[in-house]
Amino acid sequence: MTVDFTTEIDTAINSKTKPRGSLGVLEDLAAQLCRIQASLTPSLVCPTIVVFAADHGVARHKVSAYPREVTAQMAQNMLSGGAAISVLSDQHGIDVVLVDSGVDWPSTRPAGMIDHWMGPGTADPLLTDAMTAEQVQDCLGAGADVIAHAVDPRCTIVGFGELGIGNTSSAALIMSGLTGLDIQDCAGPGSGLSPEGLADKIQILGEILAAHPTPHDGFEALQMYGGFEIAQMTGAMLAGYRSGRILMIDGFVASAAFLAAWSIEPAIRDCAVFCHQSDEPGHRRLLDHLHAEPLLNLGMRLGEGTGCAVAYPIIVSAATFLNNMANFDTAGVSTGDPETVLA
């Protein structure tokens, strides 16, 4: 929940020893941090990225360049510290929490994951709903439980990532169902489909959409199109918002989870920092729908919360200039002619 004390925030930012507006997006970001924390001195404590992992029934169709087994293999790689999110988070002192939302393990689950396992992947959405209503409710609760019990209570900023072969398909279905955009404008190559593979993917996703009614809200979209990890991420985002935390939103799949959360709790939009624009083509359209401008556009499309890890230092810079930069009065610097300074 954000607090509106615009005049005080503007005064705090504009009193710093710089031309007004000269720090650009950093000033907008600093103002947002102030509103989220209801403070003119925002703090970033125990930054954490939660990564939710699960398999998908839609991956039984030709929608990915990689087989389902890669989900479990990449989860193990993450636990071993070899994944991109592992090394990028280490670089910036960010904690990573890995949640087993529903990985189809070939044997036993390795140690080190939070256990919120809902089953070996969702159902095939071409044949039925990907999840039951009870499963969606359980997933939302599981995501909230992660924020309450697996994230350091001192944490003031939490990011969200995901891992799951087929999850860009589920995200595209959720996006299309909730925005009304054509599936061709939502779906992309995901983990690297060829143009021919993408055409097959779009055809399958179109058939899935035709097999379901239009969802009325995020809950129904999650139920129809699935993603245990997407639904748990939605619940975690809602819990993060309700606990007053700054929310770092990663790429396409995380933004689809946020879209579901936004449909359930519209005020959550004010607490979200959209970290980057994914190279997945539907992401720009989804950001436009959310009226969101990302901090970065680096051509990334990995997921895992990597965009959050890379963008985090920029968020730190926004808080740092506001907290530590000198004021005109204390530094003895002239403010210039107020009639000629850009507003």
C-alpha positions in Angstrom: 0.0 0.0 0.0 1.4 3.4 -1.0 1.1 6.7 0.8 0.6 9.9 -1.0 2.6 12.8 0.4 3.6 14.2 -3.0 4.6 17.6 -1.8 7.0 16.3 0.8 8.6 13.8 -1.6 9.0 16.4 -4.3 10.6 18.8 -1.8 13.0 16.1 -0.6 14.1 15.2 -4.1 14.3 18.7 -5.5 16.3 20.0 -2.6 19.3 17.8 -3.6 22.3 19.5 -5.1 21.3 19.0 -8.8 19.2 20.6 -11.4 15.6 19.6 -11.0 14.8 16.3 -12.8 18.4 15.8 -13.8 18.5 12.3 -12.3 15.6 11.3 -14.6 14.1 7.9 -13.8 16.1 7.6 -10.6 14.0 10.5 -9.2 10.7 8.8 -10.2 11.9 5.6 -8.7 13.0 7.3 -5.4 9.6 8.9 -5.2 7.9 5.5 -5.6 10.1 4.0 -2.9 9.0 6.8 -0.6 5.4 6.2 -1.3 5.6 2.4 -0.8 7.4 2.8 2.6 5.6 5.9 3.7 9.1 7.4 4.4 11.4 10.1 3.0 14.3 7.8 3.8 13.6 4.5 2.0 15.6 1.5 3.1 16.5 -1.6 1.2 17.1 -4.4 3.6 17.7 -8.1 3.0 16.9 -8.1 -0.7 15.5 -11.4 -1.7 14.4 -13.1 -5.0 12.0 -16.0 -4.8 12.1 -18.4 -7.7 9.1 -20.7 -8.1 9.7 -23.9 -10.2 7.1 -26.3 -11.7 6.2 -28.3 -14.8 3.3 -27.7 -17.1 0.8 -29.9 -18.8 0.9 -27.7 -21.9 4.6 -28.8 -22.4 3.3 -32.2 -23.5 2.6 -30.5 -26.8 5.2 -29.0 -29.1 5.5 -25.6 -27.4 9.1 -25.6 -26.2 12.5 -26.2 -27.7 13.4 -28.2 -24.5 11.9 -31.3 -22.9 10.1 -31.2 -19.6 13.1 -32.9 -17.9 15.0 -29.6 -18.1 12.9 -28.1 -15.3 14.3 -30.6 -12.7 17.8 -30.3 -14.1 17.8 -26.5 -14.0 16.4 -26.5 -10.4 19.3 -28.8 -9.4 21.7 -26.4 -11.2 20.3 -23.5 -9.3 20.7 -25.4 -6.0 24.3 -26.0 -6.9 24.9 -22.3 -7.5 25.5 -22.6 -11.2 22.4 -20.9 -12.6 22.4 -17.3 -13.9 20.2 -16.2 -11.0 22.6 -17.8 -8.5 25.7 -15.9 -9.7 24.0 -12.6 -10.4 22.3 -12.6 -7.0 25.6 -13.4 -5.3 27.2 -10.5 -7.2 24.8 -8.0 -5.5 24.2 -9.7 -2.1 20.7 -10.8 -2.9 19.2 -13.9 -1.1 17.6 -16.5 -3.4 14.7 -18.7 -2.2 13.9 -21.6 -4.5 10.4 -23.1 -4.2 9.3 -26.5 -5.6 5.8 -25.6 -6.7 5.3 -28.8 -8.8 8.4 -30.1 -10.5 8.1 -33.5 -12.2 11.1 -35.1 -10.4 12.7 -38.2 -11.9 13.5 -39.4 -8.4 13.5 -37.6 -5.0 13.5 -33.9 -4.6 17.0 -32.5 -3.8 17.6 -30.8 -0.5 17.5 -27.0 -0.3 14.1 -26.2 -1.8 11.0 -24.9 -0.1 8.4 -27.7 -0.4 5.1 -26.4 -1.8 4.8 -29.3 -4.3 1.3 -29.5 -5.9 2.0 -32.5 -8.1 4.2 -33.4 -11.1 3.0 -30.5 -13.2 -0.4 -29.2 -14.1 -3.0 -30.9 -16.3 -3.2 -30.6 -20.0 -5.2 -27.4 -20.6 -6.3 -28.6 -24.1 -8.3 -31.3 -22.3 -9.4 -29.7 -19.1 -8.6 -26.9 -16.7 -4.9 -26.8 -15.9 -5.8 -26.6 -12.2 -8.8 -27.1 -10.0 -10.2 -24.2 -8.1 -9.0 -25.8 -4.9 -5.5 -26.1 -6.4 -5.4 -22.4 -7.3 -6.5 -21.4 -3.8 -3.8 -23.7 -2.3 -1.2 -22.1 -4.6 -2.2 -18.6 -3.6 -1.9 -19.6 0.0 1.4 -21.4 -0.6 2.9 -18.2 -2.2 1.7 -16.2 0.8 3.3 -18.7 3.1 6.7 -18.3 1.4 6.6 -14.6 2.0 5.5 -15.1 5.6 8.0 -17.9 6.6 10.8 -18.3 4.0 11.7 -14.7 3.5 13.6 -12.8 6.2 11.1 -10.7 8.1 13.5 -7.8 7.9 13.3 -7.9 4.0 11.9 -4.7 2.5 12.3 -5.6 -1.2 11.5 -8.9 -2.8 11.8 -10.0 -6.5 10.0 -12.8 -8.3 11.3 -15.3 -10.8 10.3 -18.7 -12.2 11.5 -21.9 -13.7 9.4 -24.3 -15.8 9.5 -25.7 -19.3 6.4 -24.5 -21.1 5.6 -21.6 -18.8 5.8 -18.9 -21.5 2.9 -20.8 -23.1 0.9 -20.6 -19.9 1.9 -17.0 -19.5 0.7 -16.2 -23.0 -2.6 -17.9 -22.4 -3.1 -15.9 -19.2 -2.2 -12.7 -21.0 -4.5 -13.3 -23.9 -7.4 -14.4 -21.6 -7.2 -11.4 -19.4 -6.3 -8.7 -21.9 -8.3 -9.9 -24.9 -5.2 -9.6 -27.1 -4.9 -12.2 -29.9 -2.7 -15.1 -29.0 -0.3 -14.2 -31.8 0.4 -10.9 -30.0 1.1 -12.7 -26.8 3.1 -15.9 -27.6 6.8 -15.9 -28.5 9.6 -18.4 -29.1 10.2 -19.0 -25.3 13.3 -21.0 -24.8 14.2 -20.7 -28.5 11.7 -22.2 -30.9 12.3 -21.9 -34.6 9.7 -19.9 -36.7 8.1 -23.1 -37.6 8.0 -24.2 -34.0 6.5 -20.9 -33.0 3.7 -21.3 -35.6 2.9 -24.8 -34.1 2.9 -23.3 -30.6 0.5 -20.5 -31.6 -1.8 -23.0 -33.2 -1.9 -25.2 -30.0 -2.4 -22.2 -27.8 -5.2 -21.0 -30.0 -6.9 -24.4 -29.7 -6.5 -24.2 -25.9 -8.1 -20.7 -25.8 -11.0 -22.0 -27.9 -11.6 -24.9 -25.5 -12.2 -22.5 -22.5 -14.6 -19.6 -21.8 -13.1 -16.2 -21.4 -11.8 -15.9 -17.8 -13.5 -13.2 -15.6 -10.4 -12.6 -13.4 -7.0 -13.7 -12.6 -8.2 -16.6 -10.5 -10.1 -18.1 -13.4 -7.2 -17.5 -15.8 -4.8 -19.3 -13.5 -7.3 -22.2 -13.1 -7.8 -22.6 -16.9 -4.2 -22.1 -18.1 -2.1 -23.1 -15.2 1.2 -22.9 -13.9 1.6 -24.0 -10.3 4.6 -21.7 -10.1 2.7 -18.8 -11.7 -0.2 -19.2 -9.3 2.1 -19.4 -6.3 4.0 -16.4 -7.5 0.7 -14.5 -7.8 0.0 -15.3 -4.2 3.5 -14.3 -3.1 3.1 -11.0 -4.9 -0.2 -10.3 -3.2 1.4 -11.1 0.2 4.4 -9.0 -0.5 2.2 -6.1 -1.3 0.0 -6.6 1.8 3.2 -6.7 4.0 4.4 -3.3 2.6 7.3 -4.6 0.5 8.8 -3.2 -2.7 8.0 -5.7 -5.4 10.6 -6.4 -8.2 8.9 -7.9 -11.3 11.1 -9.9 -13.6 10.2 -10.7 -17.2 7.3 -12.1 -19.2 6.1 -15.0 -17.0 6.5 -12.9 -13.8 4.5 -10.1 -15.4 1.7 -12.6 -16.3 1.6 -13.6 -12.7 1.5 -9.9 -11.8 -1.4 -9.4 -14.3 -3.4 -12.0 -12.4 -2.5 -10.4 -9.1 -3.5 -6.9 -10.4 -6.9 -8.2 -11.5 -7.4 -9.5 -7.9 -5.9 -6.4 -6.1 -5.6 -3.4 -8.4 -3.7 -1.3 -5.8 -0.7 -3.7 -6.1 0.4 -1.8 -9.2 1.8 1.1 -7.1 4.2 -1.2 -5.3 5.7 -2.8 -8.4 9.0 -2.0 -10.0 9.2 -3.6 -13.5 12.8 -4.5 -13.8 13.3 -5.1 -17.5 11.6 -5.6 -20.8 12.0 -9.2 -21.9 12.9 -10.1 -25.5 9.8 -12.3 -25.5 7.7 -10.3 -27.9 4.5 -10.3 -25.9 6.1 -8.7 -22.9 6.1 -5.1 -24.4 2.4 -5.4 -25.0 1.8 -6.7 -21.5 3.8 -3.9 -20.0 1.7 -1.4 -22.0 -1.4 -3.0 -20.7 -0.1 -2.6 -17.2 0.9 1.0 -17.9 4.5 0.0 -16.8 7.8 1.3 -18.0 10.7 -1.1 -17.3 14.0 0.0 -15.9 16.1 -1.9 -18.4 15.9 -3.4 -21.9 18.9 -5.6 -22.4 17.4 -8.2 -24.7 17.2 -10.7 -21.9 14.6 -13.6 -21.9 16.0 -16.1 -19.4 13.5 -15.7 -16.5 14.6 -17.1 -13.1 14.4 -13.5 -11.7 17.6 -12.5 -13.5 16.1 -9.2 -14.6 15.5 -8.4 -10.9 19.1 -9.1 -10.0 20.5 -7.0 -12.8 18.1 -4.0 -12.0 18.5 -4.1 -8.3 21.6 -1.8 -8.2 19.6 0.9 -10.0 17.0 0.7 -7.2 19.8 1.0 -4.7 21.0 4.1 -6.5 17.6 5.7 -6.3 17.5 5.2 -2.6 21.1 6.2 -2.1 20.9 9.6 -3.7 17.8 10.5 -1.8 19.3 9.3 1.5 22.9 10.5 1.2 23.1 13.4 -1.3 23.6 16.9 0.1 20.9 19.5 0.1 21.3 23.0 -1.4 21.0 24.6 2.1 23.5 22.3 3.9 26.0 22.4 1.0 25.8 26.1 0.6 25.0 25.8 -3.1 22.8 28.3 -4.9 19.5 26.9 -6.1 19.5 29.2 -9.2 16.7 31.3 -10.5 13.4 29.5 -9.9 11.9 31.2 -12.9 14.4 29.5 -15.2 14.8 26.1 -13.6 13.0 23.4 -15.5 10.0 22.0 -13.6 
